[in-house]
Amino acid sequence: MMNIKKKSVPRETVGEFIEKAFTDYAEANDVDLNFEEFCFVAEDDSEEIAGALTGITHYNEVHLGDLIIDKKYRRQGLGTKLVKTVEEEYGKKGFEKITLTTFGFQAPGFYKKLGYSLESAGQITPALSNGRWKKENRIIPTERDGEARERCMTTC
């Protein structure tokens, strides 16, 4: 009999299990998994972290996780620089789609300004809504087989 329970286990233990399962499936089905966890940081001259952007990649998609900017560095374009850095980095690698999930209080106008559009929305409570955003029709440089070319960011 299988028992389902919540456990505190090191993230690495579960991560290794999940990564192996995804990798085995991808290899058995001739699919490029392209899984990677990433974190980009913005540091000042003293190497103090001013902001960070986390996320993951899988298949042909980049999913943005947490974007955090220290209060004293907000409204200076740092969040925009971090997002654009991720777009450029993974655009060069041929990823075709960038998504993120955000709550209504987490700057949806910021993402709209950067060219993201609302893909779906939900209402969690009367005061709390969330949405899944995507980036589409964005021409960014990519490199494949050593040859630079442009590719349009579109959804599948």
C-alpha positions as CSV (number, residue, x, y, z in Angstrom):
1,M,0.0,0.0,0.0
2,M,1.2,3.5,-0.8
3,N,1.1,6.2,1.8
4,I,0.8,9.8,0.8
5,K,2.2,12.3,3.3
6,K,3.8,15.7,3.5
7,K,7.5,15.4,4.3
8,S,10.3,17.8,4.8
9,V,13.0,16.5,2.6
10,P,16.0,18.2,1.1
11,R,15.1,19.9,-2.2
12,E,18.0,18.1,-3.9
13,T,16.5,14.7,-3.0
14,V,13.2,15.5,-4.7
15,G,14.9,17.4,-7.5
16,E,17.1,14.4,-8.3
17,F,14.0,12.2,-8.5
18,I,12.1,14.6,-10.7
19,E,15.0,15.3,-13.0
20,K,15.7,11.6,-13.5
21,A,12.1,10.9,-14.3
22,F,11.9,13.7,-16.8
23,T,15.2,12.8,-18.4
24,D,14.3,9.1,-18.7
25,Y,10.9,10.1,-20.3
26,A,12.6,12.6,-22.7
27,E,15.2,10.1,-23.8
28,A,12.7,7.3,-24.3
29,N,10.5,9.6,-26.4
30,D,13.2,11.5,-28.3
31,V,12.2,14.9,-26.7
32,D,14.6,17.7,-25.8
33,L,13.9,18.3,-22.1
34,N,16.0,21.5,-21.8
35,F,15.5,21.6,-18.1
36,E,17.5,24.2,-16.1
37,E,16.9,26.2,-13.0
38,F,18.4,29.6,-13.2
39,C,18.9,32.7,-11.1
40,F,20.2,36.0,-12.4
41,V,21.3,38.6,-9.9
42,A,22.0,42.3,-10.1
43,E,24.8,43.4,-7.7
44,D,26.2,46.8,-6.9
45,D,30.0,47.5,-6.9
46,S,30.4,46.0,-3.4
47,E,28.7,42.8,-4.6
48,E,25.6,43.5,-2.5
49,I,22.5,41.9,-4.2
50,A,20.1,44.6,-5.4
51,G,17.8,42.3,-7.3
52,A,17.2,38.7,-8.5
53,L,15.2,36.8,-11.1
54,T,14.7,33.1,-10.8
55,G,13.1,30.6,-13.2
56,I,13.2,27.4,-15.0
57,T,13.4,26.2,-18.6
58,H,11.8,23.1,-20.0
59,Y,11.2,21.9,-23.6
60,N,10.9,25.2,-25.6
61,E,9.7,27.4,-22.7
62,V,11.3,29.7,-20.2
63,H,9.1,30.3,-17.1
64,L,10.0,33.3,-14.9
65,G,9.7,32.6,-11.2
66,D,10.5,35.3,-8.6
67,L,11.6,38.8,-9.5
68,I,12.6,40.7,-6.4
69,I,14.2,44.1,-6.4
70,D,15.5,45.6,-3.1
71,K,13.4,48.7,-2.1
72,K,16.3,51.1,-2.5
73,Y,16.8,50.1,-6.1
74,R,13.2,50.0,-7.3
75,R,12.0,52.3,-10.1
76,Q,15.5,52.5,-11.6
77,G,15.0,50.0,-14.5
78,L,16.7,47.1,-12.7
79,G,13.7,44.7,-13.1
80,T,13.5,45.5,-16.8
81,K,17.2,44.8,-17.2
82,L,16.9,41.5,-15.4
83,V,13.9,40.4,-17.5
84,K,15.6,41.5,-20.8
85,T,18.8,39.7,-19.8
86,V,16.8,36.4,-19.4
87,E,15.0,37.0,-22.7
88,E,18.3,37.6,-24.5
89,E,20.1,34.7,-22.9
90,Y,17.5,32.1,-23.7
91,G,16.5,33.6,-27.0
92,K,20.0,32.9,-28.2
93,K,19.5,29.3,-27.2
94,G,16.4,28.9,-29.3
95,F,13.7,29.0,-26.6
96,E,10.4,30.0,-28.2
97,K,8.1,31.0,-25.3
98,I,8.4,32.9,-22.0
99,T,5.7,32.7,-19.4
100,L,5.1,33.8,-15.8
101,T,2.4,33.7,-13.2
102,T,1.7,36.7,-11.1
103,F,-0.9,37.9,-8.6
104,G,-2.8,41.2,-9.2
105,F,-0.7,43.0,-6.6
106,Q,2.6,41.9,-8.2
107,A,3.0,44.5,-10.9
108,P,1.0,43.1,-13.9
109,G,1.4,46.5,-15.5
110,F,5.2,46.1,-15.4
111,Y,5.0,42.9,-17.5
112,K,2.5,44.4,-19.9
113,K,4.9,47.3,-20.4
114,L,7.6,44.7,-21.3
115,G,5.3,43.2,-24.0
116,Y,3.7,40.3,-22.0
117,S,0.0,39.6,-22.5
118,L,-2.4,37.9,-20.2
119,E,-3.0,34.3,-21.3
120,S,-5.4,33.3,-18.5
121,A,-6.7,34.7,-15.2
122,G,-8.3,33.4,-12.1
123,Q,-9.9,34.7,-9.0
124,I,-8.6,33.1,-5.8
125,T,-10.6,35.3,-3.3
126,P,-12.6,38.4,-3.9
127,A,-9.5,40.5,-3.2
128,L,-6.9,38.2,-4.8
129,S,-6.6,37.4,-8.4
130,N,-3.8,35.8,-10.4
131,G,-2.8,35.5,-14.1
132,R,-0.6,33.6,-16.4
133,W,1.3,35.9,-18.8
134,K,3.2,35.1,-21.9
135,K,5.5,36.9,-24.3
136,E,4.7,36.6,-28.0
137,N,5.7,38.2,-31.3
138,R,9.0,39.3,-29.9
139,I,11.9,39.2,-32.3
140,I,15.0,38.3,-30.4
141,P,18.4,37.1,-31.8
142,T,19.0,33.3,-31.5
143,E,21.9,31.1,-32.5
144,R,21.5,27.7,-33.9
145,D,24.3,25.6,-35.4
146,G,26.6,28.6,-35.0
147,E,24.5,30.8,-37.4
148,A,22.8,33.9,-36.0
149,R,19.3,34.5,-37.1
150,E,16.1,36.0,-35.8
151,R,13.2,34.1,-34.4
152,C,9.7,35.2,-33.3
153,M,8.7,34.5,-29.8
154,T,5.3,32.8,-30.1
155,T,3.3,30.3,-28.2
156,C,2.9,26.7,-29.3
